[in-house]
């Protein structure tokens, strides 16, 4: 949702405060997320080895969930820009845990197929559904409730992740 609607939420708050179109805020938010994401990707395997894949995945859910709460509640575009760093933690944690889980549970001869299926569902089907549903929700009730709902879903996934994710 952040790539589709996070930018709109930032622009909405910047415009409401009379600060222009918000494009520089959006660019800075994306830069912060990427800057945070890179070291977490580099450290992710070590974190997974030490804490386990479940913990890494839950860390990702928490990062994106907390960022969603901030996007739902904050009246400050500046806070949203800084909070976007949590997406870097969340995205890297969830992606690494997912890829490493597939590596752990799929036979060697099916690794390419397993990873391709994961990528197709996660970055194809899931994003298409989330963007469509998010757009309908955003249009019907606005951005703050959309991010509140996203946070609720992410936090609700934590017990499931603790139960079914690879160790």
Long-range contacts (C-beta under 8 A, 24 or more apart in sequence): 1-68, 1-130, 1-131, 1-134, 1-146, 1-147, 1-150, 2-33, 2-64, 2-67, 2-71, 2-84, 2-87, 4-130, 4-131, 4-134, 4-135, 5-134, 5-135, 5-138, 5-143, 5-146, 5-147, 6-71, 6-80, 6-84, 6-87, 8-138, 8-143, 9-71, 9-80, 9-143, 9-144, 9-147, 10-77, 10-80, 10-81, 12-143, 13-74, 13-75, 13-76, 13-77, 13-80, 14-77, 17-77, 19-77, 22-77, 25-77, 25-78, 25-80, 25-81, 28-81, 29-80, 29-81, 29-84, 30-84, 32-81, 32-82, 32-84, 32-85, 32-88, 33-84, 33-85, 33-87, 33-88, 33-91, 34-88, 35-85, 35-88, 36-85, 36-86, 36-87, 36-88, 36-89, 37-87, 37-88, 37-89, 37-91, 37-92, 38-88, 40-88, 40-89, 40-92, 40-93, 41-92, 41-95, 41-96, 44-92, 44-93, 44-96, 44-97, 45-96, 45-100, 47-93, 48-96, 48-97, 48-100, 52-167, 53-97, 53-100, 53-101, 53-104, 53-165, 53-166, 53-167, 54-97, 54-161, 54-162, 54-165, 54-166, 54-167, 56-93, 56-96, 56-97, 56-100, 57-93, 57-94, 57-97, 57-98, 57-101, 57-161, 57-165, 58-158, 58-161, 58-162, 58-165, 59-89, 59-90, 59-93, 60-89, 60-90, 60-91, 60-92, 60-93, 60-94, 60-95, 60-97, 61-90, 61-93, 61-94, 61-154, 61-155, 61-157, 61-158, 61-161, 62-90, 62-154, 62-158, 63-87, 63-88, 63-89, 63-90, 63-91, 63-93, 64-90, 64-91, 64-94, 64-150, 64-154, 65-90, 65-150, 65-151, 65-154, 65-155, 66-151, 68-147, 68-148, 68-150, 68-151, 68-154, 69-147, 69-148, 69-151, 71-143, 71-144, 71-147, 72-144, 72-145, 72-146, 72-147, 72-148, 72-150, 72-151, 73-144, 73-148, 97-165, 97-166, 98-122, 100-166, 101-165, 101-166, 104-166, 105-166
